[in-house]
Amino acid sequence: MTPSSEDSRSVTEDRAAIIGGPRRACQKSRLTARAGVGYQLSPMNTTERLYYSDSHLVEFEARVLEVSQTEDGRSTVALDRTAFYPTGGGQPTDTGTLGGARVVECVDEEDRVLHVCEGELPEEGTGVVGRVDWPRRLDHIQQHTGQHILSQAFVELYGAQTRSFRMTEEMCEIDVELADPSDEKVETAVRRANEIIWNDRAVRVHLVTPEEAARMPLRKDSAREGELRVIEIEGFDFSPCGGTHARSTGEVGCVVARQWERAKGLVRVTFAAGGRALEDYARANRAARATAALFSVGRDEAAEAAARLQEENKQLQRRLRAAEETAARGEARELYEEALSSQREGGGPVVVARAFEGRDAEGLRRLASALAAQARCVALLGSVEGGAARLVFARAPEAPGDMNALMREASQTLGGRGGGRPDMAQGGGQHAERLQEALDAAAARAREQ
Ligand SMILES: [Zn+2]
């Protein structure tokens, strides 16, 4: 496996899978300030992780080991025990309260959990009541347990391992080693995951030695030594993990896959479980109904209606182009005859010099080409649009004159640039008020030829 951020995540997950974290051999005794008692030795400076044994515990009492400041000036509180889950293993931090303080983030710091707090901080050595925000925890339980189930469904059906897991604000992602991905494959895995959820299978936590773990059908290996925490989804999945899980699969509610895409040789499946799946359904339904309302069709017919409209639009574009060509030929004929009638006797060029209002580059080019199809015609066309002037010069193959040279000069008059071939050139400039002047000068030069 190549080194990537995915690896660091799985390492984090494995580390959390070791109960209490790797205790250091020479644990320093610390002096801890205790109000009214003075200083006394505190031999234990580690945090007991209550969420390991009960992921549904949201209120607990603890003793404050240390209150300190981070380098960026945030206050952190370390406790002798906590129900707060710190960021790790693809699962975001818990939030909540510690006494009168707001816990905005929890950080895993080796054998302690640091609670980043705002507001009234508890004092070192005192007791404090912690409360975990339950809706957020439940959401994490649903997504995280849903991930175990969906990942194992991919293994069971296709032997496709999950390489990483991420939980964002609205959705979750797993990167799966899935060969020949398709909507059908992903949908089948999602259906299997929901079967497991609706079976309401027990989710059990096993604390095992590496030897015991080696005898378990673990979905993924843990390279770590020491006691392991293995999460069993009854008769379906065994996975070493330090996260917070449902009591039984029914609590997950459901799993839906929003999309999949190829990413770095893997398949990234974006999914949501439980409440998030419901929220996503509401969003998708609103979007589909709003689209359907534009077409005055039923929700499920919206995509078909949109495809029909797109096809109609293409046909209209084709017809419009054909009509514009016809109109350009007609207009060119008129302009040409007008110029021809005011032409002096002789075989010189028939010069059509015209300024238009708001004609786009495409329309101007089309008319110039139609004029260039007339005998000995030189077309010198300009248009003012959005305060700027554009020019298109073209001539019939047998007509004299260098459109490129005329265009350079005319564009200069307009304060801009232009050029092209001897028979066709384009340009323009910001001085729209000098358009007629530029065209007149070009026409005079063209007639001299
Ligand atoms: Zn887990």
Residues whose N, C-alpha, C, O or C-beta is under 5 A from the ligand:
A	BS01	ZN	H144 C241 G243
